[in-house]
Amino acid sequence: MRPMHYLRALRGIVARELYRFIHQRERFISALVRPLVWLFVFAAGFRSTLGLAISPPYETYILYEVYITPGLLGMIQLFNGMQSSLSMVYDREMGSMRTLLVSPLPRWFLLTAKLVAGVAVSILQVYVFLGVAWAYGIEAPAQGYLAVLPALLLSGVMLGALGLLLSSFIRQLENFAGVMNFVIFPMFFMSTALYPLWKIQESSELLHALAQWNPFSQAVELIRFALYGQFNGLACGYTAGATALFLAVAIVGYNPSKGMMQRKGGA
């Protein structure tokens, strides 16, 4: 296989995912409705009671909706990663990936290309949401909108890799709802997306420990600091490590001779 073959395959997989996203308007709308409901309804109800004092990366007192905006960006990427893994289950059984997985291209490359395609879609969704938030009056520093892009790439890859990992264990689409309930919602609610760590610690030391080591928390903090032009080295290292782990296990899971595909009778 020549480099041109790899490039052509990557371009085709990414273009197909973007094409599907653009032409599935209900998917675009549903991806924005969820975080917008949290921003306009949930945050508005807690505005007067959950304003936050000065804490990094913020330099002044902030309203609650300002605090949860980075968490909602992470929510978009989390649910997009799970949506991408859901489509992977379908494509693996009846769609294009069924053919691609038996092509001469290595599986690790095909999985990574699918992951890149999903991240590209999630970043489009994130920036549209940031535009709506800006119109609502939630503004970050101008340079933050560009500085957050690398953080979005890394966090998107991590959450997409987690979705790929989960899809390697799922044989039927009917089983995906259980994964949503037992993975996505605990990851989101036991994180710093909605409340700072010190606030969680006041209520429960156990929840504080779970939230502190939750990979989604670290991804949210990476986005939060980057959006305000700051670099969080701990969050970056933790997210990068989780990305490598999730992706490596997903690749093994899709290996017909070593992973879950063998136990399930092939891809």
Phi, psi and omega in degrees: 000131180268160179305327180297326178294318178296316181296319180295319179294317179299314180298319180293318181292316179295316181297321179296318180294318178294321180297316179297319182294316182295323184270354175255081186297326180295328177292320179295316182293315182295328179293333181265332184298316184302304180292330179291324176297317177297321183288314186275330185255300184296310182294324180296325180290333182256005185303316186281341185254341186236030171296149188246140177287177183297125176204146181303140005268011183276144183253003179207175175297137183233154174281162185296322181295332176291320181294317188278351181302312176299325177295324178288330173297317176296323177300317179301315181290324179296310181289328176293321177298320178289323177296320178295321178290328175296315177295331178294321177299316180293311182297327181292330183267320188224355186252206187292327183293338177298322178281318183295324183293345176252012178279168179295342179293140180296148183295324180299325180288317181296318178294320178294321178296318177298322178295314179300320179298317179295322179294321178300319179293317182296324180292323175300315179297319181298315183289329173295317178297319177299324177295318178295318179297320178298318178294333179280349178107007178262101187244137172259166174305146185304319181289342181294329181293333176269322182294335182282346184301311177300324178294320178295323178297312183292314180294323178296319178295319180297312182290326175292322177295324176297319177297318177298319179300315180294322182294335179289342179262350186258124180265324185238147180298331182297335182278353187287330180298322178295322178296320178302315184288325187265351181240304188294307186294316174299321178298319184287312186284331177265057182213181178268015180294324185253331183219145176291159183301319182296329177289321178293321182296329179296333182263326184199127176291325179294313178297325178298316180294318179296317180292323182295323183258009175288123180303328179293323176301315181294323177295319179296317180294325176299315178294317183301310181293319181295324180296337178250025172072023181238156182248126178255099185296320180296313180296322180295313180296318180295316181294319178296319178296317178295324178299311180299319181294310182298317183292319180297315180292324178296318179296318177296320180297329180269001177281117185296342181263347184232327192263202184293335181298325179294318182290338182261005176090027177101169182285000000 
